Amino acid sequence: MRIPPELEHAGLFHTHVGPYLVVGLRMGRAVTDRLGSEPFSYRIIARTGRTPPYSCLVDGVQLATPCTTGNGCLEVADERTMLIEAAAKDGRSLRVALNADVFERIETECTEDNQESFALEIWEMSEAELLTVSEEA
């Protein structure tokens, strides 16, 4: 199984490739597809909490968007809802949530031994299979 370059890069940054890192990458991509990648044009709140493995999602968001905790555009809320909210300066906003069935599969089927292949499966899912995206103008 060959890891795509984007995942390989993310794994180097994060130290491994797991499902929540990939969920964060995909959530970040959903945001940049809709709001662009201009630095400081929007802010994101990640409602994941700060405890691994759920907080691994935050690294994926940082890699896929111009928002980082360091530049102040990414805030991590102490919740575990597997949801990010993006608010753009132009008034648009997005909510991007991990679909409950995928969350349940990660929680029950993913192990230390299969986490990389599980992550690759998530990488290949369509956006609709993986996420629920709500936009407001």
C-alpha positions, 0 to 999 in steps of 0.5 A, a space after each residue: 500500500 502506497 501512501 500519497 505524498 500529502 499523507 506522507 508529509 502529514 505523517 512526518 509532521 504529526 509522527 504517524 498517519 492515523 485516521 483522525 489526522 486524515 479526518 482533519 486534512 479532509 475537513 481542512 480541505 473542505 474549508 479551503 475548497 469553500 473559503 480559499 487559502 488566503 492567510 488571516 481571511 478566516 478563523 477556525 474553532 476545532 471542537 475536538 478537545 486537546 487529548 489524543 487521538 481526537 486532537 490529532 484532527 487539529 494537526 490535519 486542519 493546520 496542514 490543510 488550511 492557513 489557520 494554525 494555533 501559532 498564528 492565532 487563527 485556529 482555536 481548540 475547544 475542550 469538546 469532543 464533537 469532531 466538528 470544526 467551525 470556520 468564520 470568514 471575515 466576509 461573513 460566510 461560515 462553515 460547520 464541518 462535522 465527521 459523520 457519526 457512522 465513520 466516527 463509530 467505525 474509527 472508534 470500534 474498528 481501528 487498532 494500532 495495527 491497522 490505523 494506517 490502512 484505516 487512514 488510507 480508507 478515510 482518505 479515499 472516501 468521498 466528502 459526502 461519505 465522510 463529512 457533513 458540511 453546512 454553509 451560511 452566507 
